[in-house]
Each structure stands twice: as C-alpha cells, then as structure tokens.
C-alpha cells in the first residue's frame, strides 16, 4: 500500500492527474447544478406541511453531506500524511479545509432559515445543531493550526492530529437523531429499508448532491495547485536566504 501511495507523492505527477480531472469536474458542476436547480424549483412538489420552504432542503441537505464528507476525507489524508509522511496528502487536506468550512457554514445558515418557519426559532441547542457547530469550529481550528507554525512540517503534524481527533464528531452528527431526542427528523435517504422520501424529491436532492461534489472537486484542484506552488515558492525563498 505504501508503494502505491508514494507513486503519487511526486507533486508533478499529482498535478498532472488533477489537471486531467479538472475540466471534467468543471463541466459536471455546471451541468449538474443547472439540472439540480431546475428540478428543485420546477419538478419537486411543495410539501403538504412546509409548502415552498421545503425547497431550502435542496441547498441545506447536500451542504451538510459535503461538510461531513470533506472532513472525513481530510482525516484520511491527514492519516496518510502522518503515517507515511506523504507531503501531497497534507497539502490536499489543508486545501480541503476552507471548502469544508464554507459548506458547514452554509448548512448552518440554511438550516436556520429552514428551521425558523418550522420550529419558530432560528436556533436550538439540540444534538444535531450543536455537533454541526462543533464541526465548524474543528474546521476553523484546523486552519488556524496551519497558520500557527512557521515550520510547515510541525504545522502539518499538529493539524493532522486535530483532524484525526475530531473525526469522532462525524458519527455523532450522523447518529445524533437516533441517540438523542432532537428536532431533526431521522434519516430518510440512507436507511436499511431504503429511501423514505418520494422520488420526486429524492432525485433532485441526489442531483444537487452530485453537483456539490463536482464543485468541491473543482475547487479542491484549484486550491491544491495553489498550495503546491506556494510550497515550491517557500522552498526557493529559503534556498536563496541560505545561499546569501
């Protein structure tokens, strides 16, 4: 496994792979987002209780899914960087963090907008909301650790440890509606008995989730490129200082 991983430790090879993926992710983002927005606005019916406000779900739910997925991905890449000293893995996790933080913030904001007409308040300290807020703080803490050290090796190690410790929050978010009495409804898409929502709502929801995923991949590639170039620049600057 280590041999396979280190095949991609070369930044030039890694960038060539990302360069091949980027155009596809960009086109998929546009196509899926257009299809998802159309289906969410004109195909999905209004809810018999929530009315038109249910359409917030097509922004809120995929954003929440992405927040969990990106943090899990960060933890995996952090483990690879920490165990196998894979430099590109650390940079990929670092590049993903601001994107994940934005998705988490979007999920919290749209959740508040959706919750107000349903619950009569923008915020309650229930298990799902509180654990999602903790996830946002984990993202912010991870990014802060990267900026707290002049030595990038120490920064990567400290941030990786935080990412791995914080992964315990992901199953808490996922199963909070089952473990505690919360205002959120139980899982209705990924269940042992299959989806519990009608296809007219499920299909637009899945298309929007795919659009968010493609958008994330596109942004991640842009940020990874920037991080690799920034590291190269730092190495050149250090070399020049040493030569002087």
TAVEN-V27615 format. One record per residue. N is the residue number from 0. OMEGA is omega in whole degrees, -180 to 180 (none if undefined). NEAR is the number of other ideal C-beta (glycine too) atoms within 12 Angstrom. D_CENTER is the distance of its C-alpha to the mean C-alpha in Angstrom with 1 decimal. Layout:
n=<N;N>
omega=<OMEGA;OMEGA>
near=<NEAR;NEAR>
d_center=<D_CENTER;D_CENTER>
This chain:
n=<0;1;2;3;4;5;6;7;8;9;10;11;12;13;14;15;16;17;18;19;20;21;22;23;24;25;26;27;28;29;30;31;32;33;34;35;36;37;38;39;40;41;42;43;44;45;46;47;48;49;50;51;52;53;54;55;56;57;58;59;60;61;62;63;64;65;66;67;68;69;70;71;72;73;74;75;76;77;78;79;80;81;82;83;84;85;86;87;88;89;90;91;92;93;94;95;96;97;98;99;100;101;102;103;104;105;106;107;108;109;110;111;112;113;114;115;116;117;118;119;120;121;122;123;124;125;126;127;128;129;130;131;132;133;134;135;136;137;138;139;140;141;142;143;144;145;146;147;148;149;150;151;152;153;154;155;156;157;158;159;160;161;162;163;164;165;166;167;168;169;170;171;172;173;174;175;176;177;178;179;180;181;182;183;184;185;186;187;188;189;190;191;192;193;194;195;196;197;198;199;200;201;202;203;204;205;206;207;208;209;210;211;212;213;214;215;216;217;218;219;220;221;222;223;224;225;226;227;228;229;230;231;232;233;234;235;236;237;238;239;240;241;242;243>
omega=<-180;180;179;-180;-175;172;-176;178;177;-177;-179;178;180;180;179;177;179;179;178;-178;-171;-178;179;180;-180;179;178;178;-179;-176;-177;180;178;180;-179;179;179;-179;-180;-176;-170;-180;-179;-179;173;-180;-177;177;-173;-179;-177;-179;179;-178;174;180;-176;171;-173;-174;177;178;178;177;-179;179;179;-177;-177;179;177;177;177;-180;179;180;177;178;178;179;-177;-175;-175;178;-178;-173;-178;178;178;-179;178;177;179;-179;-177;-172;-180;179;178;178;179;177;179;178;178;179;180;-178;-179;175;177;180;178;-177;-175;179;-178;-174;-178;179;179;-174;170;-178;175;-171;-177;-179;-179;-180;175;176;176;178;177;178;177;176;-178;178;178;-180;180;179;178;-178;-175;-178;172;178;-176;177;177;179;-180;-179;-180;180;179;179;178;180;-179;177;-177;-178;179;-180;-177;176;176;177;-176;-173;-178;-179;178;-176;-176;177;-178;177;180;176;177;180;-179;179;-179;178;-180;-179;-178;-179;-179;179;-176;-178;180;176;-178;-176;176;180;-180;178;178;178;177;177;177;-179;178;178;178;180;179;179;-179;179;178;-177;178;176;-179;-180;179;178;178;178;177;-180;178;180;178;180;179;179;179;179;-179;180;178;none>
near=<10;13;9;11;22;18;15;26;24;16;26;16;16;28;26;16;20;31;19;13;22;24;16;19;28;21;18;25;29;18;19;31;29;19;24;34;23;19;27;35;20;16;23;30;20;19;20;10;11;21;14;18;21;28;29;33;35;38;33;36;37;36;40;44;36;38;43;37;30;42;46;29;30;45;37;26;38;39;25;31;33;27;19;24;19;30;30;33;35;41;40;40;47;40;37;41;44;29;36;44;29;26;39;40;26;31;41;33;26;28;34;23;23;35;29;18;18;24;21;10;17;17;21;21;15;24;24;36;32;23;35;43;28;27;44;34;22;38;40;24;25;41;29;20;29;35;17;18;15;11;13;25;19;16;28;34;25;28;40;37;24;33;43;28;22;34;28;20;33;32;18;26;39;29;21;29;24;19;17;19;13;24;23;32;23;22;23;19;25;20;15;9;10;12;18;16;26;18;18;19;29;26;23;34;36;28;30;40;33;26;36;40;29;32;32;36;33;28;29;36;32;26;29;37;28;21;33;31;19;20;26;19;14;20;17;14;14;16;12;11;10;9;8;7>
d_center=<25.4;25.7;27.6;25.1;22.3;24.7;25.4;22.2;22.7;24.8;22.8;25.0;24.4;20.7;20.9;23.2;20.8;18.0;20.8;21.7;18.3;17.6;20.3;19.3;15.6;17.2;19.8;17.6;15.4;18.7;20.4;17.8;17.0;20.8;21.5;18.9;20.1;23.7;23.3;21.6;24.5;27.5;27.1;25.5;28.3;28.2;28.1;31.5;30.5;27.7;29.0;27.0;24.5;22.9;21.4;18.8;17.3;16.2;13.9;13.1;12.4;10.0;8.0;8.3;7.6;4.2;3.8;5.9;5.2;3.0;5.6;8.0;7.9;8.5;11.3;12.7;13.1;14.4;16.9;18.0;18.6;20.3;22.5;23.3;23.1;21.0;20.6;18.2;15.8;15.7;15.3;12.3;10.5;11.9;10.9;7.1;7.5;8.7;6.2;3.6;7.1;8.1;6.2;7.5;10.7;11.0;10.8;13.4;15.6;15.8;16.4;19.2;20.7;20.7;22.1;24.9;27.0;26.4;26.7;28.7;26.4;23.1;22.2;23.4;22.7;22.0;20.0;16.9;16.7;17.7;15.1;12.3;14.1;14.3;10.6;10.6;13.6;12.2;9.7;12.9;15.1;13.3;13.7;17.2;18.3;17.8;20.1;22.5;24.2;26.3;26.2;22.9;23.6;23.9;20.8;18.8;20.5;20.0;16.3;16.0;18.1;16.1;12.9;15.1;16.9;14.0;12.8;15.7;13.9;11.7;14.9;16.4;13.9;14.4;18.2;19.0;20.6;22.8;23.7;24.6;26.2;23.6;23.7;20.8;22.1;21.5;19.3;20.8;18.8;18.3;21.7;24.5;26.7;24.4;22.8;24.8;24.2;26.3;25.3;25.8;22.7;20.8;21.1;19.8;16.8;16.0;16.7;14.4;11.5;12.7;13.0;9.4;8.6;11.5;10.6;7.4;10.0;12.5;11.0;10.0;13.6;15.1;13.6;14.6;18.0;18.4;17.7;20.2;22.7;22.5;23.2;26.1;27.4;27.4;29.2;31.8;32.3;32.9;35.3;37.2;37.6;39.0;41.4;42.8>
